[in-house]
Amino acid sequence: MASMIYKTSKGRITRKVFLYFGAIPFFGIMICASIFGAAVGLSDKEISRMLVFMVLVFVYPWAMVCVKRFHDVGFPGWAFAAMLVPYLNTITLIFLACYPGDKGDNKYGPDPKRSKVGKAEEA
């Protein structure tokens, strides 16, 4: 199921899947990288470079998860651009994590809560 989540931007995912495969891993990796960098004795500049590298590595999977979550609440995928604006990205993240998805099918695919595991991602 995880490979289907990151493979394409088509389909919808629930809040739970968004948190498990998007928000928690993304921010967990950033926090661990910061702690590791500080523990090893890297300078602030080196830690910043490492975090920029980590963001670049994870931007595609993060984008796929966010786009699918936007689809679930009825917004087009280009709404992901809000995640690139400082401060607005925090508000958008809270919105995606808390706002329930559209009930039933919408133009982006079937309701992931009513679909069997993995079916919504294949649409």
C-alpha positions as CSV (number, residue, x, y, z in Angstrom):
1,M,0.0,0.0,0.0
2,A,2.8,2.4,0.8
3,S,4.3,2.3,-2.6
4,M,1.0,3.1,-4.2
5,I,0.6,6.2,-2.0
6,Y,3.9,7.7,-3.2
7,K,3.6,6.5,-6.8
8,T,1.1,8.9,-8.3
9,S,-0.9,11.9,-7.3
10,K,-4.2,10.4,-8.5
11,G,-6.8,9.3,-5.9
12,R,-7.6,10.2,-2.3
13,I,-6.3,9.3,1.1
14,T,-7.7,9.6,4.6
15,R,-6.4,11.8,7.4
16,K,-5.0,8.8,9.2
17,V,-3.0,7.7,6.1
18,F,-1.9,11.3,5.6
19,L,-0.5,11.4,9.1
20,Y,1.1,7.9,8.9
21,F,2.7,8.3,5.5
22,G,3.1,12.0,5.2
23,A,3.3,14.3,8.2
24,I,4.8,12.1,10.9
25,P,7.6,10.6,8.7
26,F,8.5,13.9,7.1
27,F,8.8,15.9,10.3
28,G,10.2,12.9,12.2
29,I,13.1,12.7,9.8
30,M,13.7,16.4,10.0
31,I,13.8,16.3,13.8
32,C,16.1,13.2,13.9
33,A,18.4,14.9,11.4
34,S,18.6,18.0,13.5
35,I,19.3,16.0,16.7
36,F,21.9,13.8,14.9
37,G,23.6,16.9,13.5
38,A,23.8,18.6,16.9
39,A,25.0,15.4,18.6
40,V,27.8,14.9,16.0
41,G,28.9,18.5,16.5
42,L,27.9,19.9,13.1
43,S,27.7,23.7,12.9
44,D,24.3,25.4,12.3
45,K,25.3,26.0,8.7
46,E,26.0,22.3,8.1
47,I,22.8,21.3,9.9
48,S,20.9,23.7,7.6
49,R,22.5,22.2,4.5
50,M,21.6,18.7,5.7
51,L,18.0,19.7,6.3
52,V,17.8,21.3,2.8
53,F,19.1,18.1,1.3
54,M,16.6,16.1,3.3
55,V,13.7,18.3,2.2
56,L,14.8,17.9,-1.5
57,V,15.0,14.2,-1.1
58,F,11.5,14.0,0.4
59,V,9.7,16.7,-1.5
60,Y,8.2,14.3,-4.1
61,P,6.7,11.8,-1.7
62,W,5.5,14.6,0.5
63,A,3.9,16.3,-2.5
64,M,2.1,13.1,-3.5
65,V,0.7,12.6,-0.1
66,C,-0.4,16.2,0.2
67,V,-2.0,16.3,-3.2
68,K,-4.0,13.1,-2.5
69,R,-5.1,14.6,0.8
70,F,-6.2,17.8,-1.0
71,H,-8.1,15.6,-3.4
72,D,-9.9,14.0,-0.4
73,V,-11.2,17.4,0.8
74,G,-12.2,18.4,-2.7
75,F,-9.4,20.8,-3.6
76,P,-7.2,20.4,-6.8
77,G,-3.6,19.2,-6.5
78,W,-2.1,22.7,-7.3
79,A,-3.3,23.7,-3.8
80,F,0.0,22.0,-2.7
81,A,1.6,25.4,-3.5
82,A,0.2,26.6,-0.2
83,M,2.7,24.2,1.5
84,L,5.5,26.2,0.0
85,V,4.6,29.5,1.6
86,P,6.0,30.1,5.1
87,Y,3.4,30.3,7.9
88,L,0.6,29.4,5.5
89,N,2.1,25.9,5.2
90,T,1.5,25.4,9.0
91,I,-2.1,26.4,8.7
92,T,-2.5,24.2,5.6
93,L,-0.9,21.2,7.4
94,I,-3.3,21.6,10.3
95,F,-6.2,21.9,7.9
96,L,-5.2,18.7,6.1
97,A,-4.7,16.8,9.3
98,C,-8.0,17.9,10.9
99,Y,-10.5,18.5,8.2
100,P,-12.6,15.5,7.2
101,G,-12.7,14.4,3.6
102,D,-15.7,14.6,1.3
103,K,-18.2,11.9,2.1
104,G,-18.7,9.6,-0.9
105,D,-17.1,9.8,-4.2
106,N,-15.8,13.1,-5.6
107,K,-14.3,14.0,-8.9
108,Y,-10.9,12.8,-7.7
109,G,-11.9,9.3,-6.9
110,P,-13.9,7.0,-4.6
111,D,-14.2,7.6,-0.9
112,P,-11.1,6.0,0.7
113,K,-13.0,5.1,3.9
114,R,-15.4,3.0,1.9
115,S,-12.8,1.4,-0.4
116,K,-10.8,-1.6,0.5
117,V,-7.2,-1.0,1.5
118,G,-5.2,0.1,-1.5
119,K,-8.1,0.5,-3.9
120,A,-8.4,4.3,-3.6
121,E,-4.7,4.7,-4.5
122,E,-5.1,2.6,-7.7
123,A,-7.8,4.9,-9.1
